[in-house]
Amino acid sequence: MGNGAIALGALAAGVNLVAGYPGTPSSEIIETISHYPHEGLHLEWSVNEKAALEVAAAAAYSGARAMVTMKQMGLNVASDPLMSVAYIGVKGGLVIVSADDPGPISSQTEQDTRRYADFCRIPVFDPSSPEEAYEMIQEAFAYSEKYSTPVLFRPTTRVCHAYASVETPDSFAPKAYEGFERDPGRWVIFPRLSYINHGKMEARNVEIGRDFSSLRFNTVEGEAAEKAVVTSGVSYTYVKECLKGHDGVRLIRIATAFPFPEDFILKALDGVKEVLCIEELSPFIEEQILRAAGKHHLALRVSGKLDGSVPHNGENSVELCTGILNTFLRVRTGYEQRDLSDAPALPVRPPVLCAGCPHRASFYAVKKAMKGRKAVFCGDIGCYTLGNAMPLDMVDTCLCMGAGITMAQGLSHMNRDTVSFAFVGDSTFFASGMTGVVNAVYNEADMILCVLDNSTTAMTGHQPHPGTGRNMMGNAVEKVNVEKVLEGIGVKKIVTVDPLTLEDSIRAVQECAEETGVRAIIFKSPCVAITKPDKKCAIDTAKCVNCKKCIREIGCPALITVDGRVAIDRNLCAGCGLCSHICPTGAIGGEQ
């Protein structure tokens, strides 16, 4: 897997510390390292991306090699230390892997990490395949140490989740490093130091751009031609597939978008009159070529996203690139699209909470308790975002991680006649929710916090977090107790309940709704993917009146109809028993 290749490449580079926060498509990098021998390497899932980068920066100050992993949304969380460490610099290698998600397939945005490289004025590497990612991550560490700068590494979903064969050493050994040496003039950021270092950064980036011009990952393929395609990342593999067997066009790959390898591109474009830029997300390389063309007065027509030749949004594909290239070249390329008109339609499976998911019961309890009352439900990032689906329809807002808690406060201040709820998972609570609760208590908000505690980070692959009692070093550690954290912050009303005991849950919500201030309900029940009940549910056909209330009320995928009658799909049923609480005739129960 591409993420595995990045992990093994980091191990081959002698990485000493790896920290990160799970987020698709990057999560498997740390998971892979945990499954390989890594003696002498510190490995952790940090509480969030900001903490991960700060831990890693300190390691790099010590001369060690450190890597941080996250998805593109996580880079926003880490942007505060990222901007400062760009100015401070590092001693050992510091590589920040920020996996972009064109599509987006599992993200809120399609933001482009290359923009952060330009914004922070630090180098960025853009691999096009798992094999290249393995080699390039090692090069990234070398450049980080050579220029004493953090380096961004930007794989995209199709690189992270592609598979390839990669040759690796028989064993890995962490780098030997000197340790931290006190030097306040270097490591303590003050305005004067930032001013001086900013000038050094800009001068250094010119040097790095020249260095990148000879880097082996920036390549030119094809004979001299008047037309050229400039591409990067996984789009390079798509374009190369399309151009297989086609002459009359030059293929140029940019693997280091910033600092832009200007000398390389000027040489590569010698004799070229028309350029098509194919890249995912922003027109970053296209803008750099336009800038170079203006600077050097090149008679060059540049096409891409800015003139509408390439879509701004979504991910690229071989099929999409074929159409774009056919138009640009004004001839058919060598790639032949297969006729799939007679292929059967793929089954449609909308995003839905798993059968037996305790979050469904939590949402349903709140919904039943608030029936007839005006309420607003602020969601958050995680499995529980799927509570927005019908028939639950229990998510009114969702912005970013932790925002549900603070948005509920804003809504409560402006809508005094409405009961404001905030839903957050246990992992998200630790990652970015606690400060929101502090804000709520301090600013006298009137809201109900619902912590959906399923004892894991479910959406990204069941990674541990501070509340699970174990860490990535394989050690059992003291669990951080959500209830005690809330007590420490100053929340006076805290109720813990199992959401699968529906009546108790409804009463807990009703009780909290009658009070004011900040109050919390911890709906605690393990994720169904980790802990499954022993028995599945069954329907007593003699009692079932086929009212379909169970289906209409909770939308569990295990509740289906067969020949017009309500039935339970035993392959999906987890035996949570929520449907048995809903059935008006008591027709649903556990298997005997």
C-alpha positions as CSV (number, residue, x, y, z in Angstrom):
1,M,0.0,0.0,0.0
2,G,1.2,3.5,-0.7
3,N,0.9,4.4,3.0
4,G,2.9,1.3,3.8
5,A,5.6,2.4,1.3
6,I,5.8,5.8,3.1
7,A,6.1,4.1,6.4
8,L,8.8,1.7,5.2
9,G,10.6,4.5,3.5
10,A,10.7,6.5,6.7
11,L,12.1,3.4,8.6
12,A,14.7,3.0,5.9
13,A,15.6,6.7,6.4
14,G,16.3,6.0,10.1
15,V,13.3,7.9,11.5
16,N,13.5,8.2,15.3
17,L,10.0,9.5,16.2
18,V,6.7,9.3,14.4
19,A,3.6,11.1,15.6
20,G,0.2,11.8,14.1
21,Y,-3.5,11.9,14.3
22,P,-5.7,9.4,12.3
23,G,-7.4,10.6,9.2
24,T,-8.2,9.0,5.9
25,P,-6.3,8.7,3.6
26,S,-3.2,8.8,5.9
27,S,-4.0,6.5,8.8
28,E,-2.2,3.4,7.7
29,I,1.2,5.0,7.8
30,I,1.5,4.8,11.6
31,E,-0.4,1.5,11.6
32,T,2.2,0.0,9.2
33,I,5.2,1.1,11.4
34,S,3.5,-0.4,14.4
35,H,3.5,-3.8,12.7
36,Y,7.2,-3.8,11.8
37,P,10.2,-4.1,14.2
38,H,10.9,-0.5,15.3
39,E,13.1,-0.8,18.4
40,G,14.5,2.6,19.4
41,L,11.7,4.5,17.6
42,H,9.0,6.4,19.5
43,L,5.6,6.0,18.0
44,E,2.4,7.7,19.0
45,W,-1.1,8.7,18.1
46,S,-1.1,12.2,19.4
47,V,-4.2,13.9,20.8
48,N,-4.4,16.0,17.7
49,E,-2.3,17.2,14.8
50,K,-1.0,20.3,16.5
51,A,0.3,18.2,19.4
52,A,1.9,15.7,17.0
53,L,3.8,18.4,15.1
54,E,5.1,20.1,18.3
55,V,6.3,16.7,19.7
56,A,8.1,16.0,16.4
57,A,9.6,19.5,16.1
58,A,11.2,19.0,19.5
59,A,12.7,15.7,18.3
60,A,14.0,17.4,15.2
61,Y,15.6,20.2,17.4
62,S,17.5,17.3,19.1
63,G,19.0,16.2,15.8
64,A,16.7,13.2,15.4
65,R,14.6,12.4,12.3
66,A,10.9,12.9,12.9
67,M,7.8,12.4,10.8
68,V,4.3,13.6,11.4
69,T,1.2,12.1,9.6
70,M,-2.2,13.6,9.0
71,K,-4.8,14.4,6.3
72,Q,-5.1,17.7,4.7
73,M,-7.8,18.9,7.2
74,G,-5.4,18.1,10.0
75,L,-2.8,20.5,8.5
76,N,-5.2,23.3,9.4
77,V,-5.0,22.2,13.0
78,A,-1.2,22.0,12.9
79,S,-0.8,25.2,11.0
80,D,0.1,27.3,14.0
81,P,3.3,25.4,14.9
82,L,4.0,24.7,11.2
83,M,4.3,28.4,10.4
84,S,6.6,29.0,13.4
85,V,8.9,26.0,12.9
86,A,9.3,27.0,9.3
87,Y,10.9,30.2,10.6
88,I,12.8,28.5,13.4
89,G,14.1,25.7,11.3
90,V,15.3,22.2,12.5
91,K,18.5,20.3,13.2
92,G,17.4,16.8,12.3
93,G,15.0,15.9,9.5
94,L,11.3,16.9,10.0
95,V,8.9,15.6,7.4
96,I,5.2,16.4,7.6
97,V,3.0,14.0,5.6
98,S,-0.2,15.7,4.7
99,A,-2.4,13.4,2.6
100,D,-4.7,15.2,0.2
101,D,-8.1,13.9,-0.7
102,P,-9.2,15.0,-4.2
103,G,-12.9,14.1,-4.7
104,P,-13.3,14.7,-1.9
105,I,-13.8,11.0,-0.9
106,S,-13.8,11.3,2.9
107,S,-13.2,14.9,3.7
108,Q,-14.9,18.2,4.2
109,T,-12.7,20.1,1.7
110,E,-10.5,19.6,-1.3
111,Q,-7.7,21.9,-0.1
112,D,-4.3,21.6,-1.6
113,T,-1.3,21.1,0.7
114,R,1.0,22.6,-2.0
115,R,-0.6,26.0,-1.1
116,Y,0.6,25.5,2.5
117,A,4.2,24.9,1.2
118,D,4.1,28.3,-0.6
119,F,2.4,30.0,2.3
120,C,5.0,28.6,4.9
121,R,7.9,28.9,2.4
122,I,9.0,25.3,2.9
123,P,9.7,22.6,0.3
124,V,7.0,20.1,-0.8
125,F,7.3,16.6,-2.4
126,D,4.5,15.2,-4.5
127,P,4.9,11.4,-5.2
128,S,3.1,9.8,-8.1
129,S,3.1,6.1,-7.0
130,P,3.9,3.9,-4.0
131,E,7.3,3.0,-5.3
132,E,8.2,6.6,-5.8
133,A,6.7,7.5,-2.3
134,Y,9.1,5.0,-0.7
135,E,12.2,6.6,-2.3
136,M,10.9,10.2,-2.1
137,I,10.2,10.2,1.6
138,Q,13.9,9.3,2.1
139,E,14.9,12.2,-0.1
140,A,12.6,14.5,1.9
141,F,14.5,13.7,5.1
142,A,17.8,14.4,3.4
143,Y,16.6,17.8,2.1
144,S,15.2,18.7,5.5
145,E,18.5,18.2,7.1
146,K,20.5,19.7,4.2
147,Y,18.6,23.0,4.4
148,S,17.5,22.8,8.1
149,T,13.9,23.2,7.2
150,P,10.7,21.2,7.8
151,V,9.5,19.5,4.6
152,L,5.9,18.8,3.5
153,F,5.1,15.5,1.8
154,R,1.9,15.4,-0.2
155,P,0.5,12.0,-1.3
156,T,-3.1,11.9,-2.5
157,T,-5.7,9.3,-1.9
158,R,-4.9,7.2,-5.0
159,V,-1.2,7.1,-4.1
160,C,-1.9,6.3,-0.4
161,H,-4.3,3.5,-1.2
162,A,-2.6,2.0,-4.4
163,Y,-0.6,-1.1,-4.1
164,A,2.9,-2.0,-5.5
165,S,5.9,-4.1,-4.9
166,V,8.7,-2.3,-3.1
167,E,12.2,-3.6,-2.2
168,T,13.2,-2.8,1.3
169,P,16.3,-3.6,3.5
170,D,16.2,-6.7,5.7
171,S,16.2,-4.5,8.8
172,F,15.9,-0.9,9.8
173,A,18.0,1.1,12.3
174,P,17.1,4.5,13.7
175,K,19.5,7.4,13.1
176,A,22.1,8.2,15.7
177,Y,21.6,11.8,16.9
178,E,23.4,14.2,19.2
179,G,20.5,15.3,21.5
180,F,19.2,18.8,22.3
181,E,21.7,21.5,22.9
182,R,20.6,24.7,24.6
183,D,20.7,27.7,22.2
184,P,18.0,30.2,23.1
185,G,19.1,32.4,20.2
186,R,18.2,29.7,17.8
187,W,15.2,27.9,19.4
188,V,13.3,30.7,21.1
189,I,11.2,32.6,18.5
190,F,11.2,36.4,18.9
191,P,10.3,39.0,16.3
192,R,13.9,39.9,15.6
193,L,14.8,36.2,15.0
194,S,11.8,35.8,12.7
195,Y,12.8,38.9,10.7
196,I,16.3,37.6,10.2
197,N,15.2,34.0,9.4
198,H,12.5,35.2,6.9
199,G,15.3,36.7,4.8
200,K,17.3,33.5,5.1
201,M,14.3,31.4,4.1
202,E,13.7,33.3,0.9
203,A,17.4,33.1,-0.1
204,R,17.5,29.5,0.8
205,N,14.4,28.7,-1.4
206,V,16.1,30.1,-4.4
207,E,19.0,27.7,-3.8
208,I,16.5,24.8,-3.1
209,G,14.7,25.6,-6.4
210,R,18.0,25.3,-8.3
211,D,18.8,22.0,-6.4
212,F,15.3,20.6,-7.3
213,S,16.0,21.3,-11.0
214,S,18.5,18.4,-11.0
215,L,16.4,16.1,-8.7
216,R,15.8,12.7,-10.3
217,F,12.0,12.8,-9.6
218,N,11.5,15.8,-12.0
219,T,11.6,14.2,-15.4
220,V,11.1,14.9,-19.1
221,E,9.9,12.2,-21.5
222,G,9.5,12.3,-25.3
223,E,11.4,14.0,-28.1
224,A,11.5,17.7,-28.9
225,A,8.0,18.8,-29.7
226,E,5.9,22.0,-29.9
227,K,3.4,20.7,-27.4
228,A,4.0,19.5,-23.8
229,V,2.0,18.2,-21.0
230,V,3.1,19.2,-17.5
231,T,1.8,17.1,-14.7
232,S,2.4,15.9,-11.1
233,G,1.5,13.3,-8.6
234,V,-0.9,10.5,-9.6
235,S,-2.0,12.5,-12.6
236,Y,1.4,11.8,-14.1
237,T,0.6,8.0,-14.2
238,Y,-2.8,8.8,-15.8
239,V,-1.3,11.0,-18.5
240,K,1.5,8.5,-19.2
241,E,-1.1,5.7,-19.7
242,C,-3.0,7.9,-22.1
243,L,0.1,8.9,-24.1
244,K,1.4,5.3,-24.4
245,G,2.4,4.9,-28.0
246,H,1.7,8.5,-28.9
247,D,4.4,10.7,-30.4
248,G,4.5,14.4,-30.9
249,V,4.2,15.6,-27.3
250,R,6.6,16.0,-24.5
251,L,5.7,14.7,-21.0
252,I,7.1,16.8,-18.1
253,R,6.7,15.8,-14.5
254,I,7.1,18.1,-11.6
255,A,7.6,16.3,-8.3
256,T,8.7,19.3,-6.3
257,A,6.1,22.1,-6.8
258,F,7.7,24.4,-4.3
259,P,10.3,25.9,-4.4
260,F,9.6,25.7,-8.1
261,P,12.4,24.1,-10.1
262,E,12.6,27.0,-12.6
263,D,15.8,26.1,-14.3
264,F,14.4,22.6,-15.0
265,I,11.2,23.8,-16.4
266,L,12.9,26.4,-18.7
267,K,15.1,23.7,-20.1
268,A,12.2,21.2,-20.4
269,L,10.1,23.8,-22.3
270,D,12.8,24.7,-24.8
271,G,11.1,24.8,-28.3
272,V,7.6,24.2,-26.8
273,K,4.8,26.6,-27.9
274,E,1.8,25.0,-26.2
275,V,1.6,23.6,-22.6
276,L,-1.2,21.8,-21.0
277,C,-1.1,21.4,-17.2
278,I,-2.9,18.5,-15.7
279,E,-2.8,18.4,-11.9
280,E,-5.3,17.7,-9.1
281,L,-7.0,20.4,-7.0
282,S,-5.5,23.9,-7.5
283,P,-3.6,25.2,-10.6
284,F,-0.4,25.5,-8.6
285,I,2.1,24.3,-11.3
286,E,0.1,26.1,-14.0
287,E,0.5,29.4,-12.1
288,Q,4.2,28.8,-11.6
289,I,4.7,28.2,-15.3
290,L,2.8,31.3,-16.2
291,R,5.0,33.3,-13.8
292,A,8.1,31.8,-15.3
293,A,6.8,32.5,-18.8
294,G,6.2,36.2,-17.9
295,K,9.5,36.6,-16.1
296,H,11.5,35.2,-19.0
297,H,9.3,36.5,-21.8
298,L,8.5,33.1,-23.3
299,A,6.1,32.9,-26.3
300,L,4.1,30.1,-24.6
301,R,0.4,29.3,-24.5
302,V,-0.5,27.7,-21.2
303,S,-3.7,25.8,-20.7
304,G,-5.2,24.0,-17.7
305,K,-7.6,24.9,-14.9
306,L,-7.4,28.6,-15.4
307,D,-8.8,28.5,-18.9
308,G,-11.3,25.7,-18.2
309,S,-9.4,23.0,-20.0
310,V,-9.1,21.0,-16.8
311,P,-11.8,20.8,-14.1
312,H,-11.0,22.7,-10.8
313,N,-12.8,20.2,-8.6
314,G,-12.7,16.4,-8.2
315,E,-10.0,13.9,-8.8
316,N,-8.5,13.0,-12.2
317,S,-8.7,9.6,-13.9
318,V,-7.3,8.0,-17.0
319,E,-10.8,8.5,-18.7
320,L,-10.9,12.2,-17.8
321,C,-7.3,12.8,-18.9
322,T,-8.0,11.0,-22.2
323,G,-10.7,13.5,-23.1
324,I,-8.6,16.5,-22.1
325,L,-5.6,15.2,-24.0
326,N,-7.6,14.5,-27.1
327,T,-8.8,18.1,-27.2
328,F,-5.4,19.5,-26.5
329,L,-3.6,17.3,-29.1
330,R,-6.5,17.6,-31.6
331,V,-6.0,13.9,-32.3
332,R,-6.9,10.7,-30.5
333,T,-4.3,9.5,-28.0
334,G,-3.1,5.9,-27.8
335,Y,-5.4,5.0,-24.9
336,E,-8.6,3.3,-25.9
337,Q,-11.5,3.6,-23.5
338,R,-13.5,0.4,-23.0
339,D,-17.2,0.4,-23.8
340,L,-18.9,-0.1,-20.5
341,S,-22.4,0.8,-21.7
342,D,-23.7,-2.8,-21.1
343,A,-22.1,-3.1,-17.6
344,P,-24.6,-3.6,-14.8
345,A,-25.1,-0.6,-12.5
346,L,-23.1,-0.7,-9.3
347,P,-25.2,-1.1,-6.2
348,V,-26.0,2.1,-4.3
349,R,-25.2,2.1,-0.6
350,P,-25.7,5.4,1.0
351,P,-23.5,6.4,4.0
352,V,-25.2,4.9,7.1
353,L,-24.5,4.0,10.7
354,C,-23.6,0.3,11.0
355,A,-26.3,-2.1,12.2
356,G,-26.0,-2.2,15.9
357,C,-24.1,1.1,16.2
358,P,-24.8,2.6,19.7
359,H,-24.8,6.0,18.1
360,R,-28.1,5.2,16.5
361,A,-29.6,4.5,19.9
362,S,-28.1,7.8,21.3
363,F,-29.6,9.9,18.5
364,Y,-33.0,8.1,18.8
365,A,-33.1,8.7,22.6
366,V,-32.5,12.4,22.2
367,K,-35.0,12.6,19.3
368,K,-37.7,10.8,21.4
369,A,-37.0,12.9,24.5
370,M,-37.2,16.2,22.6
371,K,-40.4,15.4,20.7
372,G,-42.6,18.4,20.8
373,R,-39.8,20.8,21.9
374,K,-37.8,23.2,19.8
375,A,-34.2,21.9,19.7
376,V,-31.1,22.2,17.5
377,F,-28.6,19.4,17.0
378,C,-25.0,20.3,16.3
379,G,-22.9,17.5,14.9
380,D,-19.2,16.9,14.5
381,I,-16.7,15.0,12.5
382,G,-16.8,11.2,12.9
383,C,-19.2,8.2,12.4
384,Y,-21.9,10.2,14.2
385,T,-22.0,12.7,11.3
386,L,-24.1,9.9,9.7
387,G,-26.9,10.7,12.2
388,N,-28.0,13.3,9.6
389,A,-29.4,10.5,7.5
390,M,-33.1,9.8,7.4
391,P,-35.1,8.7,9.3
392,L,-32.9,9.9,12.3
393,D,-32.3,13.3,10.8
394,M,-30.4,14.4,13.9
395,V,-27.6,16.6,12.6
396,D,-28.4,20.2,11.8
397,T,-24.8,21.6,11.6
398,C,-21.4,20.1,10.9
399,L,-18.3,22.3,10.3
400,C,-15.0,20.8,11.6
401,M,-13.6,18.7,14.4
402,G,-14.8,20.1,17.8
403,A,-17.0,22.8,16.3
404,G,-20.2,21.2,17.3
405,I,-19.6,22.1,20.9
406,T,-18.8,25.7,20.2
407,M,-21.5,26.2,17.5
408,A,-24.1,24.9,20.0
409,Q,-23.0,27.8,22.3
410,G,-23.4,30.4,19.5
411,L,-26.9,29.0,18.7
412,S,-27.9,29.0,22.4
413,H,-26.9,32.6,22.8
414,M,-28.9,33.7,19.8
415,N,-31.9,31.3,20.1
416,R,-33.0,31.4,23.8
417,D,-36.2,29.5,23.1
418,T,-34.3,26.5,21.7
419,V,-32.6,23.6,23.5
420,S,-29.1,23.4,22.0
421,F,-27.4,20.0,21.7
422,A,-23.8,19.2,20.7
423,F,-22.8,15.7,19.7
424,V,-19.1,14.7,19.8
425,G,-17.3,11.3,19.9
426,D,-14.8,10.3,22.6
427,S,-11.8,10.6,20.3
428,T,-12.9,14.0,18.9
429,F,-13.6,15.2,22.5
430,F,-9.9,14.6,23.4
431,A,-8.7,15.9,20.0
432,S,-10.5,19.2,19.9
433,G,-13.6,19.2,22.1
434,M,-12.2,20.0,25.6
435,T,-11.4,23.7,24.8
436,G,-15.0,24.2,23.6
437,V,-16.3,22.8,26.9
438,V,-14.0,25.2,28.8
439,N,-15.4,28.0,26.6
440,A,-19.0,27.0,27.3
441,V,-18.5,26.9,31.1
442,Y,-16.6,30.2,31.2
443,N,-19.0,32.1,29.0
444,E,-22.2,30.7,30.7
445,A,-23.6,28.8,27.7
446,D,-26.9,27.0,27.9
447,M,-26.4,23.7,26.2
448,I,-26.4,19.9,26.5
449,L,-23.2,18.1,25.5
450,C,-23.7,14.5,24.3
451,V,-20.4,12.6,24.3
452,L,-20.9,9.5,22.2
453,D,-18.3,7.3,23.8
454,N,-17.7,4.0,21.9
455,S,-14.2,3.6,23.2
456,T,-12.4,3.9,19.9
457,T,-11.6,6.1,16.9
458,A,-14.1,4.3,14.7
459,M,-14.3,6.1,11.5
460,T,-10.6,6.0,10.7
461,G,-9.9,2.4,11.6
462,H,-10.3,2.0,15.4
463,Q,-7.1,3.7,16.5
464,P,-6.5,4.0,20.3
465,H,-6.9,7.4,22.0
466,P,-6.4,8.8,25.5
467,G,-9.6,7.1,26.8
468,T,-8.8,3.6,25.6
469,G,-6.0,2.7,28.1
470,R,-3.3,1.8,25.5
471,N,-0.9,3.6,23.3
472,M,1.1,2.9,20.1
473,M,4.1,1.9,22.0
474,G,2.1,-1.2,23.1
475,N,1.8,-0.1,26.7
476,A,-1.2,-0.2,29.0
477,V,-1.7,3.4,30.3
478,E,-4.1,5.1,32.7
479,K,-7.4,5.9,30.9
480,V,-8.3,9.6,30.7
481,N,-11.8,9.6,32.1
482,V,-14.2,11.8,30.1
483,E,-16.5,12.3,33.2
484,K,-13.6,13.5,35.4
485,V,-12.3,15.8,32.7
486,L,-15.8,17.4,32.5
487,E,-15.9,17.7,36.3
488,G,-12.5,19.3,36.3
489,I,-13.6,21.8,33.7
490,G,-16.6,22.7,35.9
491,V,-19.6,21.0,34.3
492,K,-22.0,20.5,37.2
493,K,-24.6,18.1,35.7
494,I,-23.1,14.9,34.1
495,V,-25.1,11.7,33.4
496,T,-23.5,8.5,32.1
497,V,-25.9,6.0,30.5
498,D,-25.9,3.1,28.1
499,P,-27.7,4.2,25.0
500,L,-29.0,0.7,24.3
501,T,-31.1,0.9,27.5
502,L,-33.5,3.2,25.7
503,E,-35.9,4.2,28.4
504,D,-33.0,5.2,30.8
505,S,-31.4,7.2,28.0
506,I,-34.7,9.1,27.2
507,R,-35.1,9.9,30.9
508,A,-31.5,11.2,31.1
509,V,-32.1,13.6,28.2
510,Q,-35.4,14.8,29.6
511,E,-33.9,15.4,32.9
512,C,-31.0,17.5,31.4
513,A,-33.4,19.4,29.2
514,E,-35.2,20.7,32.3
515,E,-32.1,22.3,33.6
516,T,-30.0,25.2,32.5
517,G,-26.3,25.9,32.0
518,V,-23.8,23.4,30.6
519,R,-24.8,19.8,31.3
520,A,-23.4,16.6,29.7
521,I,-24.7,13.2,28.9
522,I,-22.1,10.5,28.2
523,F,-23.7,7.8,26.1
524,K,-21.2,5.0,26.7
525,S,-21.4,1.7,24.7
526,P,-18.6,0.0,22.7
527,C,-18.3,0.2,18.9
528,V,-20.2,-2.7,17.4
529,A,-17.2,-3.5,15.1
530,I,-15.1,-4.2,18.3
531,T,-17.6,-5.8,20.7
532,K,-20.5,-7.8,19.3
533,P,-23.4,-9.1,21.4
534,D,-23.7,-12.9,21.6
535,K,-27.3,-13.1,20.2
536,K,-28.9,-11.6,17.2
537,C,-32.5,-10.3,17.1
538,A,-35.4,-12.3,15.8
539,I,-39.0,-11.5,14.9
540,D,-41.9,-13.5,16.3
541,T,-44.1,-13.6,13.2
542,A,-47.2,-14.4,15.2
543,K,-46.9,-11.1,17.1
544,C,-45.7,-8.9,14.2
545,V,-48.4,-6.8,12.7
546,N,-46.1,-5.6,9.9
547,C,-46.5,-1.9,10.9
548,K,-42.9,-1.3,9.9
549,K,-42.4,1.1,12.8
550,C,-39.0,-0.4,13.5
551,I,-37.9,0.4,9.9
552,R,-39.4,3.9,9.8
553,E,-38.0,5.0,13.2
554,I,-34.4,4.1,13.2
555,G,-33.3,3.0,9.7
556,C,-31.1,0.2,10.8
557,P,-29.7,-1.6,7.7
558,A,-30.4,-5.0,9.3
559,L,-34.2,-4.3,9.2
560,I,-35.5,-5.2,5.8
561,T,-38.6,-6.4,4.1
562,V,-39.0,-9.8,2.4
563,D,-42.1,-10.3,0.3
564,G,-43.6,-7.2,1.9
565,R,-43.0,-8.5,5.5
566,V,-40.6,-7.0,8.0
567,A,-37.5,-9.3,8.4
568,I,-34.1,-9.1,10.0
569,D,-31.0,-9.7,7.9
570,R,-29.0,-12.1,10.1
571,N,-25.8,-11.2,8.2
572,L,-26.0,-7.6,9.4
573,C,-27.8,-7.8,12.7
574,A,-25.5,-7.2,15.7
575,G,-28.1,-8.0,18.3
576,C,-28.1,-4.5,19.9
577,G,-31.9,-4.9,20.6
578,L,-32.8,-1.2,19.9
579,C,-35.6,-2.4,17.5
580,S,-37.1,-4.5,20.3
581,H,-37.7,-1.3,22.4
582,I,-39.5,0.3,19.4
583,C,-41.8,-2.6,18.4
584,P,-45.3,-1.8,19.7
585,T,-46.4,-5.4,19.8
586,G,-43.2,-6.9,21.4
587,A,-42.6,-9.0,18.3
588,I,-38.8,-8.5,18.3
589,G,-36.5,-10.1,20.8
590,G,-33.2,-12.0,21.1
591,E,-32.7,-15.4,19.6
592,Q,-33.4,-18.3,21.8
